[in-house]
């Protein structure tokens, strides 16, 4: 049972990490083996590990070369076994990097920074707003929350989070507790009343997670201005402004 738990825990490790550990084990094993097989050619363990590393990477400097048949057989075995793991390691590492980058573009990666501005909702006004912020302060970290976009806009210092601003899980991905301010824009895909209701709900969710957060909210109808102020809005912006 204990061995099964260890094996399951091992399988839960990232694939590239498991392959890296196997490669390190092979380098140590064959490095020690070649010293035992050819002590005159390889004087220290470091010489053996160096030879194993150069061999498994197929670089082949030629500074250490097995002179006996047992040493050459060990070198052949290392090439057949180790080269495949090295190739798999770099392939897995490249795939992991590509997958991570793809998750960033799709808005699946949580934001870890602090002191940032959160903008909820993507539309043409938001696009111009982001460009204005980048002109004023290019280094300002901005997190954009939107559910309509399939991929985030390619703007510098803009971290995209896909999701609804009314949901706690989405706001936590945007690190709402570490943000300085949030700007809630009206949903252009809904009618005015529904858009204002969603904006107020987003405001309530944001204030619930971070009561000290400075909140700006865009309201389309006058009837929801008071509701926004009651919900804790620091500034209400009419859509005409």
N, C-alpha and C positions, 0 to 999 in steps of 0.2 A: 504493500500500500504506500509506503514511504517513497519507494522508487518510482511509483506511478505519479505521485504528487510532484516529485522532482522533475520527471519527464514532461509533465503537463506545464509546469512553471517554465521549463526550458523552451517549450513550443510557443509560449506567450511572449517571449522576447522578440524584438524586431528581427526580421530575417537577416538584414545586413549585419547586425551585431552578432548573431549566431555564426554567420559565415566568417566574420573577422576573428572570432574566438577560435574557430577551427583552423584558420590559416596560421594564427599565432602558435597553436599547438603543433601543427605540422613543422613550422620553422624550428621550434625548440626540439622536437623529436628528431628530425633529420639532421639538425645541427649537432646534436649530441651523438647521433648514430655515425656520422661521417668522421667525427673525431675518434671514435672507438675503432672504426674500420681502417682509418689511415692516420695514425697519430704522427707520423713523420711529415705529412703534408699539411695537416691542420693541427696547430699547436695548442690552440685554446678553443673554448666553447664559442667565443665571439667569432673566431674564424669560421667555425662550422655554421653558425647562424647567418653570418654574412654570405657565405657560399649558398646556403639554402634560399635566402632572400633573392639573391641575384639569379639563381637558377629558376625559382618558381615564377619570377617576374619576366623570364625569358630575355633578360638584358644580356647576360653572358659576357662579363668583362674579361674572363679568362685568367684572372689573377690566381684563382684557386681551381684546380682541375683534378678530379679523381684519377689516380694512377693505377689502381688495382681493379680487378673485375668486381669484387663485392662493392667497392665504392662507386663504380660506374652503374651497377645495377640499382644501388640506392638513389643515384642521380636520376636514372630513368623512371624509377617509381615516383620520385618527387615531382618530376615534370608531368607525368600522367595524372597524378592525384592533385598536386598543388595548383597547377595551371588552370585546371577546371574550376577550382574554388576561387581563384583570383579573378577569373573572368566572370564568374557568377556574382562575386562581391561587387565589382564595378558596375555590372549590369543592374543589380538590385539597388545599388546606391543611386544610379542615374534615374531608375524608375521611381524611387522614393522622392528624389528632388523634383521630378516632373509632376508627381502626384501632389506634392505639397504646393507647388506653384499653381497647379490647376485648382486646388482647394481655395487658395487665396483669391483667384480670379472669380470663383463661384461664390465667394462670400461665406465660406464654411469655417474659416480660421478666426478664433477669438483675438481681440485686440488686447495687448498686454501693457501698453503705455499708460501714462497718466497726464493730467493737465491738458486734455484734448477737448475739442469741440465735437459734439454729436449733432448731425443733421439727419432728420427723419423725413424720408420722402424724396423721390427723384423726379424732377421735371425741368423744364427749360430755365425756370427761375433759379432752381437749385444749381444748375450747371453754371449760370452766370455768377451766382453767389460764390461758388467754389473758386472760380477764376478770379473774382475780386479779392477773396481771402488770400489766394496765392500771390497776388500782386502786392497786397499790403504786408503780408508776413509769409514768405515762401516756406519757412520752417515750421509753421503751425501744423500740428497733427490734427487731422480731421477724420472722423469715423462717419461713414454714410450708411444709414439703415434704409433698406428698401426691399420690397417683396416682388416688385414687377420686373426688375432687371434680372436677366439670366447671367450676365457677367458685369462686374464692376467697371466703372469708367477708368480709363487709363490716365489718371491724374496723379501727379507727384504728391506724396504725403497724405494720400486719401486711402483709408482702409475701408473696404466694403464688407458689410455684414448683411447677408440676405435673411429677411424675416420681417415679421410685423412688429412695429414699435410698441404695440400694446402688450406684447408678451414679455414676461420677466426674463425668460431664457435668452431672448434676443438682446435685451438691454444689458444683461450680464455679459454676453459675448462682446458687447461694445464697451465693457468695463465702466458701467454707469457710475459706480462708486468712486472711480478715480477721475471722472470728467470734471471740467470747470463749468461747462455750459452745454445746454441742448437747445437746438432750434427745430421746432416742429412745423413743417410745412403742410399745407392742405393737400389732401389726396385729389388729384385732378381727374381721377377715373370715377369718382363718386359724385353724387349730387351734393349741393352745398350743405344741407342739413346733415347727411350721413358723414360727409367729410369733416364737419366740425365736431360731430360726436366722436369720431375716431381720434381726432386731434386732442380732445379733452381727455379721453381714455388714456392716450399715450402720455399726456401730461401727468395724470394721476399715477400711472405706473412708474414714471421716472421719479416723481417726487416721493413715492412710497419707498423706492430703493435708495434714493439719495435726497433727503429733505433739504440739504443746503445747496443743492444744484441750482444754478441760475438758469431760468427757463424763459425762452422766447417762443411764442406760438402765433401762427397765422390763423386768423379767423375770417370766415367768409360772410357770415351773417351776424347782425348786431345782437340777435337774441342769445347768442352763445358767448358773448364777451364777458358777461357777469359770471357765467359758469366757469370760464377759463380763469378768471381772477379768483374765484372761490377755490378752484383746484390748486392754486398756488403759482400762477403765472407771474413772473416778474415784469414781463412786458408783452402786451398784446399788439400784434401787427395786423392791421386790416389788409386784405389782399390788394387793395388799390395802392397801398403804400410800399 
